[in-house]
Amino acid sequence: MSKQKVLLGMSGGVDSSVSAALLIEQGYEVIGAFMKNWSDCEWRADKRDAARVAAKLDIPFVTFDFEDEYREKVVNDLFEQSRIGRTPNPDVLCNKYIKFDRFMQEADRLGCQYVATGHYAQTSDGKLLSGHDKNKDQTYFLWAMPPTALPRVLFPIGNMEKPAVRAKALELELDVANKKDSTGVCFIGEVDMKAFLQERLPKDPGNVVTVDGEVIGTHEGLAFYTIGQRHGLNIGGGEPWYVVEKRAETKEIIVASNFHPSLFQPGLTARQLNWFNEPRTLPFGCKARIRYRQALQDCMIESNQDGVVTVSFNEPQRAVTPGQSIVFYQGEEVLGGGIID
């Protein structure tokens, strides 16, 4: 029998490198693929690292240039959503449009039955499950991937913890064994988000106002601030202030102290929903998180009509941020998610 072919996204990091080795051990025919999605980053060094690993493991290595699609579907959305005062999550769209759509098309072209990545997540019987390493679980960023793609996706390190992944890389004598984890925006890396946005979005100053109506400063534009933000407000002295609201009609940023009730919300609505296992009877009790690495919160999906879910939480949630994601869980299973209004 011929081996089943897998197209593996190789970023040049330790996670995808160990994923390649594990797939080979499991008997797959592996093609390593580097995705170049953004020119203004350290992609050349990452590509070299990925190519070296592929050579050491003796697997084919290809490069795909998805920069046009990435700019159109991910970066343009980042600017547009920020412009209207929301805080989008580029990593979610990157997974939706690039890694599990455009990349899947290349897998089809190369005759691969599967695609694989180095995400800390798991699949079982067509379900998306949390990664075994709860500190690294990345399912928060995967909720928007097409459900039809899920049966063809492999997450080789999903049942491992990070120290074990590094130990495996050392055992295999991979050069990337101790390489620092990448952080920041998917494929762009660490950037000063405010400076990045100001490359295309003009400054549009307004007042910084307390919840009691006192003007205590000015800001450079609603696009450059997010709910719950403390730093960068340039308000000197006294207690720290946190953004609790952005008012587009008056160009005001409303701030409060860290534990002020206005920073907490009992519920939310979300749209642009994507379900792997949609609840059939409502109200439906489950768990959810509204930011990466947040502890799972008890919640109730109260309604799901016309593409909008209404969610209430057992405990009020801090800094509910329009444009960010809410992801629903039942046990280890990811039910789906949506974009917060």
C-alpha positions in Angstrom: 0.0 0.0 0.0 1.2 3.5 -0.8 1.6 5.8 2.2 -0.9 8.5 2.9 0.4 11.9 1.9 0.4 14.9 4.3 1.2 18.5 3.5 2.7 19.9 6.7 3.0 23.6 7.4 6.5 24.2 8.6 7.2 27.6 10.2 10.8 27.0 11.1 9.8 26.6 14.8 10.2 23.6 17.1 6.5 22.6 17.1 6.1 22.1 13.3 9.5 20.6 13.1 8.7 17.9 15.7 5.3 17.4 14.0 7.2 16.5 10.8 9.3 13.9 12.6 6.2 12.4 14.4 4.3 12.1 11.1 7.2 10.2 9.5 7.3 7.9 12.5 3.6 7.3 12.1 4.2 6.1 8.5 3.0 9.1 6.5 4.6 10.5 3.4 5.3 14.1 4.4 5.8 17.2 2.3 7.1 20.1 4.3 5.7 23.5 3.2 6.7 27.0 4.2 4.1 29.7 3.8 5.4 33.2 3.0 2.5 35.5 3.9 4.2 38.8 4.8 7.4 40.3 3.4 8.1 42.8 6.2 9.1 40.2 8.8 11.9 37.7 9.6 10.5 35.1 7.1 13.8 34.4 5.4 15.5 33.1 8.6 12.4 31.1 9.5 12.3 29.6 6.0 16.0 28.6 6.3 15.3 26.9 9.6 12.4 25.0 8.2 14.4 23.9 5.1 17.2 22.6 7.3 14.8 20.5 9.3 13.2 19.1 6.1 16.7 18.3 4.8 17.7 16.5 8.0 14.4 14.5 8.0 14.8 13.8 4.3 11.4 15.1 3.2 10.5 17.3 0.2 10.2 21.0 1.0 8.2 23.6 -0.9 7.4 27.2 -0.5 4.0 28.9 -1.1 3.6 32.7 -1.5 0.2 33.6 0.0 1.0 37.2 0.6 -1.8 38.6 -1.7 -4.5 36.4 0.0 -3.1 37.2 3.4 -3.1 40.9 2.7 -6.7 40.8 1.3 -8.3 38.5 3.9 -6.4 39.2 7.1 -4.4 42.4 7.0 -7.1 44.5 5.3 -9.6 43.2 7.8 -7.3 44.2 10.6 -7.2 47.8 9.4 -10.9 48.1 8.5 -12.1 46.7 11.8 -9.7 48.8 13.7 -10.8 51.9 11.8 -14.4 51.4 13.0 -13.3 51.0 16.6 -13.2 47.2 16.9 -10.3 44.9 17.9 -10.0 42.0 15.5 -8.0 38.9 15.9 -5.8 38.3 12.8 -4.7 34.8 14.0 -8.3 33.6 13.7 -8.7 34.8 10.1 -5.2 33.5 9.2 -6.3 30.0 10.2 -9.7 30.3 8.5 -8.5 31.7 5.2 -4.8 30.7 4.9 -3.8 27.6 6.8 -7.1 25.7 6.5 -8.4 26.9 3.2 -5.7 28.2 0.8 -3.2 25.7 2.2 -5.8 22.9 1.8 -6.1 23.8 -1.9 -2.4 23.3 -2.3 -2.7 19.9 -0.5 -5.4 19.0 -3.1 -3.1 20.0 -5.9 -0.3 17.9 -4.6 -2.5 14.9 -4.0 -2.3 15.0 -0.2 -5.1 13.4 1.8 -4.2 15.4 4.9 -2.8 18.8 6.1 -1.0 19.1 9.3 0.3 22.0 11.5 2.1 22.3 14.8 -0.9 23.6 16.7 -1.6 22.5 20.3 -5.0 21.1 19.5 -6.5 17.6 18.9 -9.1 16.0 16.7 -11.1 12.8 17.2 -14.0 11.4 15.2 -14.5 14.7 13.4 -14.4 16.8 16.5 -12.0 19.6 17.5 -10.6 19.1 21.0 -8.4 21.1 23.3 -4.7 20.5 23.3 -3.3 18.3 26.0 -1.0 21.1 27.2 -3.6 23.4 28.8 -1.0 26.3 29.0 -0.4 26.1 25.2 -3.9 25.0 23.9 -4.5 27.0 20.7 -8.1 26.0 19.9 -9.2 29.6 20.7 -7.6 30.6 17.4 -9.0 27.6 15.4 -12.8 28.0 15.9 -13.3 29.6 12.5 -11.7 26.9 10.4 -14.1 25.3 7.9 -15.8 22.3 9.5 -15.5 20.4 6.2 -11.7 20.7 6.6 -11.5 19.2 10.1 -11.5 15.5 9.1 -8.4 16.1 6.9 -6.5 18.0 9.6 -3.7 16.4 11.8 -2.2 18.0 14.9 0.7 15.7 15.6 1.9 17.4 18.9 -1.7 18.0 20.2 -1.3 15.2 22.8 2.1 16.5 24.0 3.2 19.2 26.4 5.7 21.8 25.3 8.7 20.4 27.4 8.2 17.0 25.7 8.2 18.6 22.3 11.5 20.3 23.0 12.9 17.1 24.4 11.9 15.2 21.2 13.6 17.9 19.1 16.8 17.5 21.2 16.6 13.8 20.8 16.4 14.2 17.0 19.2 16.8 17.1 17.1 19.4 15.4 18.7 22.8 15.2 15.5 24.5 16.3 15.2 22.5 19.5 15.8 25.6 21.7 14.5 28.2 19.3 12.3 30.8 21.0 8.6 30.6 20.4 7.2 33.0 17.9 4.8 35.6 19.3 2.7 38.5 18.0 0.5 38.5 14.9 0.2 35.4 12.8 3.1 35.5 10.2 3.9 39.2 11.0 5.4 38.6 14.4 5.9 41.0 17.2 4.9 44.5 16.2 3.9 47.7 18.0 0.2 47.4 17.0 -0.5 51.1 17.4 2.5 52.0 15.1 1.5 49.3 12.6 -2.1 50.6 12.4 -0.8 54.2 12.1 0.9 53.2 8.8 -2.5 53.3 7.2 -4.9 54.8 9.6 -4.8 58.6 10.2 -4.8 60.0 13.7 -8.2 61.2 14.8 -7.8 62.8 18.2 -10.5 63.0 20.9 -10.9 63.3 24.7 -10.3 60.7 27.3 -13.2 60.9 29.7 -13.9 59.2 33.1 -17.1 57.3 33.6 -18.1 60.3 35.8 -17.7 62.7 32.8 -14.4 64.3 33.7 -12.1 65.0 30.8 -8.6 63.9 31.9 -6.7 63.8 28.7 -6.7 63.3 24.9 -6.0 60.3 22.7 -4.8 59.9 19.1 -7.8 58.0 17.7 -10.2 55.2 18.7 -8.6 52.8 16.3 -5.4 52.6 18.4 -7.0 51.5 21.7 -8.9 48.5 22.9 -11.3 47.7 25.8 -9.4 46.9 29.0 -6.2 48.6 27.8 -4.2 50.4 30.5 -0.9 51.4 28.9 -0.5 54.0 26.3 -3.2 56.4 27.6 -0.6 59.0 28.5 -2.5 60.1 31.6 0.0 60.9 34.3 -0.2 60.5 38.0 -2.8 59.0 40.3 -4.5 55.7 39.9 -4.3 53.7 36.7 -7.1 54.0 34.2 -8.6 51.4 31.9 -10.5 51.7 28.7 -14.2 50.7 29.2 -15.9 52.1 26.2 -15.2 53.8 22.8 -17.8 56.3 21.6 -17.4 56.8 17.9 -20.1 59.5 17.7 -18.2 61.8 20.1 -14.6 60.4 19.5 -14.4 59.8 23.3 -12.6 57.0 25.1 -14.2 56.3 28.4 -12.0 55.1 31.2 -12.5 53.8 34.7 -10.5 52.3 37.6 -9.5 48.6 37.4 -12.5 47.2 39.4 -15.2 49.6 38.3 -18.5 47.8 37.3 -18.4 49.4 33.8 -15.4 47.2 33.0 -17.5 44.1 33.5 -20.4 42.7 31.4 -22.9 40.0 32.3 -23.2 38.8 28.8 -22.7 39.5 25.1 -23.9 38.9 21.6 -21.8 37.5 18.8 -22.2 36.8 15.1 -20.2 35.4 12.1 -20.7 32.1 13.8 -18.9 28.8 12.9 -20.1 25.6 14.4 -18.5 22.1 14.6 -21.3 20.9 16.8 -24.1 23.4 17.1 -26.4 23.1 20.2 -29.8 22.0 19.1 -31.9 23.0 22.2 -31.7 26.4 23.8 -30.9 27.7 26.3 -27.8 25.6 26.4 -25.3 25.5 29.2 -21.6 25.2 28.4 -18.2 26.9 28.9 -16.6 29.7 26.9 -13.6 31.9 26.8 -13.4 35.4 25.3 -9.6 35.7 25.1 -6.6 33.4 24.6 -5.6 31.5 27.8 -8.5 32.7 29.8 -9.8 30.1 32.2 -13.0 28.6 30.8 -16.1 30.4 32.0 -19.6 29.0 32.7 -22.1 30.4 30.4 -25.5 30.0 28.8 -26.3 30.3 25.2 -29.7 31.9 25.5 -30.7 32.3 21.9 -29.3 31.7 18.4 -31.3 33.5 15.8 -30.6 35.0 12.4 -26.9 34.3 12.8 -26.6 36.0 16.2 -26.1 34.3 19.6 -26.9 35.8 22.9 -24.7 34.6 25.8 -25.0 35.2 29.5 -22.2 34.3 32.0 -22.5 33.0 35.5 -19.9 35.7 36.5 -19.6 39.1 34.8 -16.7 39.2 32.3 -13.9 41.8 32.3 -13.2 43.7 29.2 -15.6 42.2 26.7 -14.1 43.4 23.4 -16.0 43.9 20.1 -14.2 42.2 17.3 -12.5 39.6 19.5 -13.7 36.0 19.5 -15.9 33.9 21.9 -15.3 30.2 21.7 -17.6 27.6 23.2 -16.6 24.3 24.8 -18.3 21.3 26.2 -15.6 19.3 28.1 -12.6 19.1 25.8 -14.7 19.6 22.7 -14.8 22.9 20.8 -18.4 23.5 19.8 -17.8 26.6 17.7 -17.4 30.3 18.1 -18.2 33.8 16.8 -17.1 37.4 16.7 -18.2 39.5 19.6 -20.4 42.5 18.8 
